[in-house]
Amino acid sequence: QVQLVESGGGLVQAGGSLRLSCAASGRIFSSSTMAWFRQAPGKEREIVAGITWSVGNTYYADSVKGRFTISRDSAKNTVYLQMSSLKPEDTAVYYCALRTGVYTIVVHQTTSAYDSWGQGTQVTVSS
């Protein structure tokens, strides 16, 4: 099973930026999708953004559109989440996730669709 390791979280003031990285230990097949989810205290885990590995189709939650950008580096087996104009409500633990299986051009948005998860990285935005 592929292992995912996130990095880049931290404390930032509102309006600031952070870039999260997620490195995969093994090969990511072209049929895969990678995504970032987040979970705030007392809330369910929700998708933030996702990207299909081969074509690079992306999905963004409405709450982050225009502020966050997901990208991938196939040579490094790494996916990134560039977060700008951060708000206190972006505070959460951010998880990287990998979905394998049948080829798709659509980013799946539910946690159950993903096979592997990272350990999470804390992002805290102060007001």
Protein Blocks (a to p, Z undefined) as FASTA:
>chain_A
ZZdddehiacddehiacddddddfbdcdfkbccddddddehiacddfbdcdfklopacdd
fklgokaccdddfklopacdddehiafklgccddddddedjddfbdcfbfklpmbdcebj
addddZZ
